[in-house]
Amino acid sequence: MVNIRRIYDSPTPSSGDGKRVLVDRLWPRGLRKDEVVIDKWMKDVSPSSQLRKWFGHDPARWEIFKERYRQELGDKKELLDELRIYARHHTLTLLYSAKDTEHNNAVVIKEMIDQG
């Protein structure tokens, strides 16, 4: 099972987050590392800086962003496989910092994990 949550949302005992993995290249603004509950920070599974800057969280660019990001993830098969393998047997929560809950890299990663 794969969940997606903003890192700014604190986990609750009933949230059932399982393993919490931050999938952003940059550390979330305004948070100290000792303030967040994460099990792993996978910077390298995030979009390249160039793609991230081009996208700029513009929903009009979402479909092109998804296509380009999927191509980048094709070169990161071992990282994606690590997440897939864990998610097959445990609950996995992908954490992101974007304000937009529908147009962010965690959504794309989840789709790719779910597709196998």
N, CA, C and O atoms as a GROMACS GRO file, in nm:
protein
  464
    1MET      N    1   0.085  -0.118   0.000
    1MET     CA    2   0.000   0.000   0.000
    1MET      C    3   0.089   0.124   0.000
    1MET      O    4   0.186   0.132   0.075
    2VAL      N    5   0.055   0.220  -0.085
    2VAL     CA    6   0.132   0.343  -0.095
    2VAL      C    7   0.042   0.462  -0.065
    2VAL      O    8  -0.063   0.479  -0.128
    3ASN      N    9   0.083   0.542   0.030
    3ASN     CA   10   0.014   0.666   0.064
    3ASN      C   11   0.099   0.784   0.020
    3ASN      O   12   0.219   0.771  -0.001
    4ILE      N   13   0.035   0.898   0.007
    4ILE     CA   14   0.106   1.023  -0.022
    4ILE      C   15   0.060   1.126   0.081
    4ILE      O   16  -0.060   1.143   0.106
    5ARG      N   17   0.158   1.195   0.140
    5ARG     CA   18   0.124   1.298   0.239
    5ARG      C   19   0.223   1.413   0.229
    5ARG      O   20   0.339   1.394   0.192
    6ARG      N   21   0.176   1.531   0.264
    6ARG     CA   22   0.267   1.645   0.276
    6ARG      C   23   0.350   1.627   0.401
    6ARG      O   24   0.301   1.581   0.504
    7ILE      N   25   0.476   1.662   0.392
    7ILE     CA   26   0.564   1.646   0.507
    7ILE      C   27   0.525   1.740   0.620
    7ILE      O   28   0.559   1.716   0.736
    8TYR      N   29   0.454   1.846   0.587
    8TYR     CA   30   0.412   1.942   0.688
    8TYR      C   31   0.297   1.889   0.774
    8TYR      O   32   0.267   1.944   0.880
    9ASP      N   33   0.232   1.782   0.728
    9ASP     CA   34   0.125   1.719   0.806
    9ASP      C   35   0.186   1.616   0.899
    9ASP      O   36   0.245   1.518   0.854
   10SER      N   37   0.173   1.639   1.026
   10SER     CA   38   0.232   1.549   1.126
   10SER      C   39   0.161   1.414   1.125
   10SER      O   40   0.040   1.406   1.109
   11PRO      N   41   0.240   1.309   1.142
   11PRO     CA   42   0.176   1.177   1.150
   11PRO      C   43   0.100   1.163   1.280
   11PRO      O   44   0.138   1.220   1.383
   12THR      N   45  -0.007   1.087   1.275
   12THR     CA   46  -0.083   1.058   1.396
   12THR      C   47  -0.073   0.908   1.420
   12THR      O   48  -0.044   0.832   1.328
   13PRO      N   49  -0.097   0.866   1.544
   13PRO     CA   50  -0.090   0.722   1.570
   13PRO      C   51  -0.182   0.640   1.481
   13PRO      O   52  -0.153   0.524   1.451
   14SER      N   53  -0.293   0.699   1.440
   14SER     CA   54  -0.389   0.624   1.358
   14SER      C   55  -0.366   0.642   1.208
   14SER      O   56  -0.441   0.588   1.126
   15SER      N   57  -0.264   0.719   1.170
   15SER     CA   58  -0.243   0.747   1.028
   15SER      C   59  -0.196   0.625   0.949
   15SER      O   60  -0.220   0.617   0.828
   16GLY      N   61  -0.132   0.531   1.014
   16GLY     CA   62  -0.087   0.410   0.946
   16GLY      C   63   0.010   0.437   0.833
   16GLY      O   64   0.002   0.373   0.728
   17ASP      N   65   0.100   0.531   0.854
   17ASP     CA   66   0.194   0.572   0.750
   17ASP      C   67   0.296   0.463   0.715
   17ASP      O   68   0.346   0.461   0.603
   18GLY      N   69   0.326   0.376   0.806
   18GLY     CA   70   0.431   0.278   0.780
   18GLY      C   71   0.564   0.349   0.763
   18GLY      O   72   0.598   0.439   0.839
   19LYS      N   73   0.640   0.306   0.663
   19LYS     CA   74   0.770   0.368   0.634
   19LYS      C   75   0.746   0.501   0.564
   19LYS      O   76   0.676   0.507   0.462
   20ARG      N   77   0.804   0.609   0.618
   20ARG     CA   78   0.786   0.744   0.565
   20ARG      C   79   0.913   0.785   0.490
   20ARG      O   80   1.021   0.792   0.548
   21VAL      N   81   0.897   0.812   0.359
   21VAL     CA   82   1.011   0.843   0.273
   21VAL      C   83   0.990   0.980   0.208
   21VAL      O   84   0.892   1.001   0.135
   22LEU      N   85   1.081   1.070   0.234
   22LEU     CA   86   1.078   1.201   0.170
   22LEU      C   87   1.135   1.187   0.030
   22LEU      O   88   1.246   1.136   0.013
   23VAL      N   89   1.058   1.232  -0.072
   23VAL     CA   90   1.100   1.213  -0.211
   23VAL      C   91   1.127   1.347  -0.281
   23VAL      O   92   1.113   1.357  -0.403
   24ASP      N   93   1.167   1.448  -0.206
   24ASP     CA   94   1.204   1.578  -0.261
   24ASP      C   95   1.355   1.594  -0.261
   24ASP      O   96   1.424   1.541  -0.174
   25ARG      N   97   1.405   1.666  -0.359
   25ARG     CA   98   1.549   1.692  -0.368
   25ARG      C   99   1.594   1.792  -0.261
   25ARG      O  100   1.702   1.778  -0.203
   26LEU      N  101   1.510   1.892  -0.236
   26LEU     CA  102   1.542   1.996  -0.139
   26LEU      C  103   1.472   1.970  -0.007
   26LEU      O  104   1.360   1.918  -0.004
   27TRP      N  105   1.540   2.006   0.102
   27TRP     CA  106   1.477   1.991   0.233
   27TRP      C  107   1.362   2.091   0.242
   27TRP      O  108   1.376   2.205   0.198
   28PRO      N  109   1.248   2.050   0.300
   28PRO     CA  110   1.130   2.138   0.307
   28PRO      C  111   1.158   2.267   0.386
   28PRO      O  112   1.217   2.265   0.494
   29ARG      N  113   1.113   2.376   0.330
   29ARG     CA  114   1.132   2.506   0.393
   29ARG      C  115   1.063   2.513   0.528
   29ARG      O  116   0.952   2.464   0.547
   30GLY      N  117   1.133   2.575   0.622
   30GLY     CA  118   1.075   2.601   0.752
   30GLY      C  119   1.074   2.484   0.848
   30GLY      O  120   1.025   2.497   0.960
   31LEU      N  121   1.128   2.370   0.808
   31LEU     CA  122   1.132   2.254   0.897
   31LEU      C  123   1.275   2.218   0.932
   31LEU      O  124   1.363   2.218   0.846
   32ARG      N  125   1.296   2.190   1.058
   32ARG     CA  126   1.426   2.139   1.100
   32ARG      C  127   1.423   1.988   1.092
   32ARG      O  128   1.317   1.926   1.106
   33LYS      N  129   1.537   1.929   1.069
   33LYS     CA  130   1.544   1.784   1.053
   33LYS      C  131   1.500   1.710   1.179
   33LYS      O  132   1.452   1.596   1.171
   34ASP      N  133   1.516   1.773   1.294
   34ASP     CA  134   1.474   1.706   1.417
   34ASP      C  135   1.324   1.724   1.445
   34ASP      O  136   1.274   1.672   1.544
   35GLU      N  137   1.254   1.796   1.358
   35GLU     CA  138   1.111   1.820   1.376
   35GLU      C  139   1.024   1.721   1.299
   35GLU      O  140   0.904   1.709   1.326
   36VAL      N  141   1.082   1.651   1.204
   36VAL     CA  142   1.001   1.566   1.116
   36VAL      C  143   1.024   1.419   1.145
   36VAL      O  144   1.130   1.379   1.194
   37VAL      N  145   0.924   1.342   1.114
   37VAL     CA  146   0.932   1.197   1.131
   37VAL      C  147   0.945   1.136   0.991
   37VAL      O  148   0.847   1.127   0.917
   38ILE      N  149   1.068   1.095   0.958
   38ILE     CA  150   1.090   1.025   0.831
   38ILE      C  151   1.184   0.908   0.858
   38ILE      O  152   1.265   0.911   0.950
   39ASP      N  153   1.170   0.807   0.775
   39ASP     CA  154   1.259   0.692   0.785
   39ASP      C  155   1.373   0.701   0.684
   39ASP      O  156   1.481   0.645   0.705
   40LYS      N  157   1.348   0.774   0.574
   40LYS     CA  158   1.450   0.783   0.472
   40LYS      C  159   1.424   0.908   0.388
   40LYS      O  160   1.310   0.949   0.368
   41TRP      N  161   1.533   0.967   0.339
   41TRP     CA  162   1.525   1.079   0.247
   41TRP      C  163   1.588   1.033   0.116
   41TRP      O  164   1.709   1.014   0.108
   42MET      N  165   1.505   1.015   0.014
   42MET     CA  166   1.552   0.968  -0.117
   42MET      C  167   1.557   1.086  -0.214
   42MET      O  168   1.469   1.102  -0.299
   43LYS      N  169   1.660   1.166  -0.202
   43LYS     CA  170   1.677   1.283  -0.289
   43LYS      C  171   1.687   1.243  -0.435
   43LYS      O  172   1.634   1.310  -0.523
   44ASP      N  173   1.755   1.132  -0.460
   44ASP     CA  174   1.787   1.094  -0.598
   44ASP      C  175   1.668   1.043  -0.678
   44ASP      O  176   1.678   1.029  -0.799
   45VAL      N  177   1.556   1.015  -0.612
   45VAL     CA  178   1.437   0.972  -0.686
   45VAL      C  179   1.354   1.092  -0.730
   45VAL      O  180   1.257   1.078  -0.805
   46SER      N  181   1.391   1.209  -0.683
   46SER     CA  182   1.317   1.331  -0.716
   46SER      C  183   1.351   1.379  -0.857
   46SER      O  184   1.449   1.334  -0.916
   47PRO      N  185   1.269   1.471  -0.912
   47PRO     CA  186   1.300   1.523  -1.045
   47PRO      C  187   1.433   1.598  -1.045
   47PRO      O  188   1.476   1.650  -0.943
   48SER      N  189   1.496   1.604  -1.160
   48SER     CA  190   1.619   1.681  -1.173
   48SER      C  191   1.589   1.828  -1.141
   48SER      O  192   1.475   1.873  -1.152
   49SER      N  193   1.690   1.900  -1.102
   49SER     CA  194   1.671   2.043  -1.072
   49SER      C  195   1.616   2.116  -1.193
   49SER      O  196   1.530   2.203  -1.180
   50GLN      N  197   1.667   2.081  -1.311
   50GLN     CA  198   1.622   2.146  -1.433
   50GLN      C  199   1.472   2.122  -1.457
   50GLN      O  200   1.398   2.216  -1.488
   51LEU      N  201   1.427   1.998  -1.442
   51LEU     CA  202   1.286   1.967  -1.463
   51LEU      C  203   1.200   2.032  -1.355
   51LEU      O  204   1.093   2.086  -1.384
   52ARG      N  205   1.246   2.025  -1.232
   52ARG     CA  206   1.170   2.084  -1.121
   52ARG      C  207   1.150   2.234  -1.142
   52ARG      O  208   1.040   2.286  -1.123
   53LYS      N  209   1.256   2.303  -1.182
   53LYS     CA  210   1.246   2.448  -1.205
   53LYS      C  211   1.156   2.479  -1.324
   53LYS      O  212   1.077   2.573  -1.320
   54TRP      N  213   1.168   2.399  -1.432
   54TRP     CA  214   1.084   2.421  -1.548
   54TRP      C  215   0.936   2.405  -1.512
   54TRP      O  216   0.854   2.487  -1.552
   55PHE      N  217   0.904   2.301  -1.437
   55PHE     CA  218   0.764   2.274  -1.399
   55PHE      C  219   0.708   2.387  -1.313
   55PHE      O  220   0.600   2.438  -1.340
   56GLY      N  221   0.782   2.426  -1.211
   56GLY     CA  222   0.738   2.535  -1.124
   56GLY      C  223   0.600   2.516  -1.064
   56GLY      O  224   0.535   2.615  -1.029
   57HIS      N  225   0.555   2.394  -1.052
   57HIS     CA  226   0.423   2.360  -0.997
   57HIS      C  227   0.310   2.428  -1.073
   57HIS      O  228   0.208   2.465  -1.015
   58ASP      N  229   0.329   2.442  -1.204
   58ASP     CA  230   0.228   2.502  -1.291
   58ASP      C  231   0.139   2.389  -1.344
   58ASP      O  232   0.185   2.307  -1.424
   59PRO      N  233   0.013   2.382  -1.300
   59PRO     CA  234  -0.075   2.275  -1.345
   59PRO      C  235  -0.088   2.265  -1.497
   59PRO      O  236  -0.116   2.157  -1.550
   60ALA      N  237  -0.069   2.374  -1.568
   60ALA     CA  238  -0.076   2.371  -1.714
   60ALA      C  239   0.037   2.288  -1.774
   60ALA      O  240   0.026   2.241  -1.887
   61ARG      N  241   0.145   2.270  -1.700
   61ARG     CA  242   0.259   2.192  -1.747
   61ARG      C  243   0.260   2.049  -1.693
   61ARG      O  244   0.355   1.974  -1.716
   62TRP      N  245   0.156   2.012  -1.620
   62TRP     CA  246   0.153   1.885  -1.549
   62TRP      C  247   0.173   1.763  -1.639
   62TRP      O  248   0.256   1.678  -1.609
   63GLU      N  249   0.099   1.754  -1.748
   63GLU     CA  250   0.109   1.635  -1.834
   63GLU      C  251   0.249   1.621  -1.894
   63GLU      O  252   0.302   1.510  -1.902
   64ILE      N  253   0.308   1.731  -1.936
   64ILE     CA  254   0.444   1.726  -1.991
   64ILE      C  255   0.544   1.693  -1.880
   64ILE      O  256   0.637   1.616  -1.902
   65PHE      N  257   0.523   1.751  -1.762
   65PHE     CA  258   0.609   1.719  -1.648
   65PHE      C  259   0.605   1.570  -1.618
   65PHE      O  260   0.710   1.507  -1.602
   66LYS      N  261   0.486   1.512  -1.612
   66LYS     CA  262   0.472   1.369  -1.582
   66LYS      C  263   0.549   1.285  -1.684
   66LYS      O  264   0.620   1.191  -1.647
   67GLU      N  265   0.535   1.318  -1.810
   67GLU     CA  266   0.603   1.243  -1.915
   67GLU      C  267   0.755   1.252  -1.900
   67GLU      O  268   0.825   1.151  -1.906
   68ARG      N  269   0.805   1.373  -1.880
   68ARG     CA  270   0.950   1.392  -1.865
   68ARG      C  271   1.003   1.328  -1.737
   68ARG      O  272   1.111   1.270  -1.735
   69TYR      N  273   0.926   1.338  -1.631
   69TYR     CA  274   0.969   1.280  -1.503
   69TYR      C  275   0.971   1.128  -1.511
   69TYR      O  276   1.061   1.064  -1.458
   70ARG      N  277   0.873   1.069  -1.578
   70ARG     CA  278   0.872   0.924  -1.597
   70ARG      C  279   0.996   0.879  -1.674
   70ARG      O  280   1.053   0.774  -1.645
   71GLN      N  281   1.037   0.960  -1.772
   71GLN     CA  282   1.159   0.928  -1.846
   71GLN      C  283   1.280   0.932  -1.752
   71GLN      O  284   1.366   0.844  -1.757
   72GLU      N  285   1.286   1.033  -1.666
   72GLU     CA  286   1.396   1.040  -1.569
   72GLU      C  287   1.394   0.920  -1.474
   72GLU      O  288   1.498   0.863  -1.443
   73LEU      N  289   1.275   0.883  -1.430
   73LEU     CA  290   1.264   0.769  -1.339
   73LEU      C  291   1.306   0.638  -1.406
   73LEU      O  292   1.345   0.543  -1.338
   74GLY      N  293   1.296   0.633  -1.537
   74GLY     CA  294   1.344   0.515  -1.610
   74GLY      C  295   1.491   0.490  -1.588
   74GLY      O  296   1.538   0.376  -1.597
   75ASP      N  297   1.566   0.596  -1.560
   75ASP     CA  298   1.709   0.584  -1.532
   75ASP      C  299   1.737   0.560  -1.384
   75ASP      O  300   1.853   0.547  -1.344
   76LYS      N  301   1.633   0.554  -1.304
   76LYS     CA  302   1.647   0.535  -1.158
   76LYS      C  303   1.573   0.410  -1.114
   76LYS      O  304   1.511   0.406  -1.008
   77LYS      N  305   1.580   0.310  -1.198
   77LYS     CA  306   1.505   0.186  -1.176
   77LYS      C  307   1.533   0.124  -1.039
   77LYS      O  308   1.442   0.074  -0.974
   78GLU      N  309   1.660   0.125  -0.997
   78GLU     CA  310   1.693   0.061  -0.870
   78GLU      C  311   1.627   0.131  -0.751
   78GLU      O  312   1.589   0.066  -0.654
   79LEU      N  313   1.613   0.263  -0.757
   79LEU     CA  314   1.547   0.337  -0.650
   79LEU      C  315   1.397   0.309  -0.650
   79LEU      O  316   1.337   0.288  -0.544
   80LEU      N  317   1.338   0.309  -0.768
   80LEU     CA  318   1.196   0.279  -0.780
   80LEU      C  319   1.168   0.136  -0.736
   80LEU      O  320   1.067   0.110  -0.670
   81ASP      N  321   1.255   0.043  -0.772
   81ASP     CA  322   1.238  -0.096  -0.730
   81ASP      C  323   1.245  -0.110  -0.579
   81ASP      O  324   1.171  -0.188  -0.520
   82GLU      N  325   1.334  -0.035  -0.517
   82GLU     CA  326   1.343  -0.039  -0.370
   82GLU      C  327   1.210   0.001  -0.307
   82GLU      O  328   1.164  -0.062  -0.212
   83LEU      N  329   1.148   0.104  -0.360
   83LEU     CA  330   1.018   0.148  -0.309
   83LEU      C  331   0.910   0.045  -0.340
   83LEU      O  332   0.825   0.016  -0.255
   84ARG      N  333   0.911  -0.010  -0.460
   84ARG     CA  334   0.811  -0.112  -0.500
   84ARG      C  335   0.817  -0.235  -0.410
   84ARG      O  336   0.715  -0.284  -0.362
   85ILE      N  337   0.938  -0.283  -0.388
   85ILE     CA  338   0.956  -0.403  -0.306
   85ILE      C  339   0.904  -0.379  -0.165
   85ILE      O  340   0.835  -0.464  -0.109
   86TYR      N  341   0.937  -0.266  -0.108
   86TYR     CA  342   0.889  -0.236   0.027
   86TYR      C  343   0.736  -0.228   0.028
   86TYR      O  344   0.671  -0.284   0.117
   87ALA      N  345   0.678  -0.158  -0.071
   87ALA     CA  346   0.534  -0.137  -0.075
   87ALA      C  347   0.455  -0.266  -0.094
   87ALA      O  348   0.338  -0.274  -0.056
   88ARG      N  349   0.517  -0.368  -0.153
   88ARG     CA  350   0.448  -0.496  -0.172
   88ARG      C  351   0.414  -0.563  -0.039
   88ARG      O  352   0.315  -0.635  -0.029
   89HIS      N  353   0.498  -0.539   0.061
   89HIS     CA  354   0.483  -0.612   0.187
   89HIS      C  355   0.449  -0.523   0.306
   89HIS      O  356   0.413  -0.573   0.413
   90HIS      N  357   0.460  -0.392   0.289
   90HIS     CA  358   0.440  -0.299   0.401
   90HIS      C  359   0.370  -0.173   0.350
   90HIS      O  360   0.357  -0.151   0.230
   91THR      N  361   0.328  -0.092   0.443
   91THR     CA  362   0.272   0.038   0.408
   91THR      C  363   0.386   0.136   0.386
   91THR      O  364   0.480   0.143   0.466
   92LEU      N  365   0.379   0.211   0.277
   92LEU     CA  366   0.479   0.309   0.241
   92LEU      C  367   0.410   0.443   0.223
   92LEU      O  368   0.308   0.452   0.156
   93THR      N  369   0.466   0.546   0.283
   93THR     CA  370   0.413   0.680   0.265
   93THR      C  371   0.520   0.768   0.202
   93THR      O  372   0.629   0.786   0.256
   94LEU      N  373   0.487   0.822   0.084
   94LEU     CA  374   0.576   0.913   0.013
   94LEU      C  375   0.546   1.055   0.060
   94LEU      O  376   0.432   1.101   0.053
   95LEU      N  377   0.648   1.122   0.108
   95LEU     CA  378   0.633   1.257   0.160
   95LEU      C  379   0.685   1.359   0.061
   95LEU      O  380   0.790   1.338  -0.001
   96TYR      N  381   0.613   1.468   0.046
   96TYR     CA  382   0.653   1.577  -0.043
   96TYR      C  383   0.621   1.709   0.027
   96TYR      O  384   0.548   1.710   0.125
   97SER      N  385   0.676   1.819  -0.023
   97SER     CA  386   0.653   1.947   0.043
   97SER      C  387   0.567   2.044  -0.037
   97SER      O  388   0.528   2.148   0.016
   98ALA      N  389   0.537   2.014  -0.162
   98ALA     CA  390   0.459   2.105  -0.246
   98ALA      C  391   0.322   2.133  -0.185
   98ALA      O  392   0.264   2.049  -0.116
   99LYS      N  393   0.271   2.252  -0.211
   99LYS     CA  394   0.137   2.288  -0.163
   99LYS      C  395   0.029   2.217  -0.243
   99LYS      O  396  -0.078   2.185  -0.190
  100ASP      N  397   0.056   2.194  -0.371
  100ASP     CA  398  -0.041   2.132  -0.460
  100ASP      C  399  -0.042   1.981  -0.436
  100ASP      O  400   0.057   1.912  -0.459
  101THR      N  401  -0.155   1.932  -0.389
  101THR     CA  402  -0.165   1.790  -0.354
  101THR      C  403  -0.189   1.700  -0.474
  101THR      O  404  -0.177   1.578  -0.463
  102GLU      N  405  -0.223   1.757  -0.590
  102GLU     CA  406  -0.254   1.678  -0.708
  102GLU      C  407  -0.143   1.680  -0.813
  102GLU      O  408  -0.135   1.590  -0.896
  103HIS      N  409  -0.058   1.782  -0.809
  103HIS     CA  410   0.045   1.800  -0.912
  103HIS      C  411   0.182   1.807  -0.847
  103HIS      O  412   0.238   1.915  -0.831
  104ASN      N  413   0.236   1.692  -0.810
  104ASN     CA  414   0.368   1.687  -0.748
  104ASN      C  415   0.435   1.554  -0.779
  104ASN      O  416   0.370   1.459  -0.823
  105ASN      N  417   0.564   1.547  -0.757
  105ASN     CA  418   0.641   1.429  -0.794
  105ASN      C  419   0.599   1.302  -0.720
  105ASN      O  420   0.612   1.193  -0.774
  106ALA      N  421   0.549   1.314  -0.598
  106ALA     CA  422   0.506   1.195  -0.524
  106ALA      C  423   0.389   1.126  -0.594
  106ALA      O  424   0.378   1.003  -0.590
  107VAL      N  425   0.303   1.203  -0.658
  107VAL     CA  426   0.190   1.146  -0.733
  107VAL      C  427   0.244   1.058  -0.846
  107VAL      O  428   0.194   0.947  -0.868
  108VAL      N  429   0.344   1.106  -0.917
  108VAL     CA  430   0.402   1.030  -1.029
  108VAL      C  431   0.471   0.904  -0.977
  108VAL      O  432   0.456   0.796  -1.035
  109ILE      N  433   0.545   0.917  -0.869
  109ILE     CA  434   0.614   0.801  -0.812
  109ILE      C  435   0.513   0.695  -0.771
  109ILE      O  436   0.532   0.577  -0.799
  110LYS      N  437   0.407   0.736  -0.704
  110LYS     CA  438   0.302   0.642  -0.662
  110LYS      C  439   0.244   0.571  -0.782
  110LYS      O  440   0.226   0.450  -0.780
  111GLU      N  441   0.213   0.646  -0.888
  111GLU     CA  442   0.157   0.585  -1.009
  111GLU      C  443   0.251   0.478  -1.064
  111GLU      O  444   0.207   0.370  -1.104
  112MET      N  445   0.378   0.508  -1.066
  112MET     CA  446   0.476   0.412  -1.120
  112MET      C  447   0.491   0.290  -1.030
  112MET      O  448   0.507   0.179  -1.080
  113ILE      N  449   0.485   0.309  -0.899
  113ILE     CA  450   0.490   0.195  -0.807
  113ILE      C  451   0.366   0.108  -0.826
  113ILE      O  452   0.376  -0.015  -0.833
  114ASP      N  453   0.250   0.172  -0.835
  114ASP     CA  454   0.126   0.098  -0.850
  114ASP      C  455   0.120   0.021  -0.982
  114ASP      O  456   0.058  -0.085  -0.990
  115GLN      N  457   0.185   0.073  -1.084
  115GLN     CA  458   0.185   0.005  -1.214
  115GLN      C  459   0.279  -0.115  -1.217
  115GLN      O  460   0.272  -0.201  -1.305
  116GLY      N  461   0.369  -0.118  -1.116
  116GLY     CA  462   0.459  -0.232  -1.106
  116GLY      C  463   0.574  -0.214  -1.196
  116GLY      O  464   0.662  -0.300  -1.201
   0.00000   0.00000   0.00000
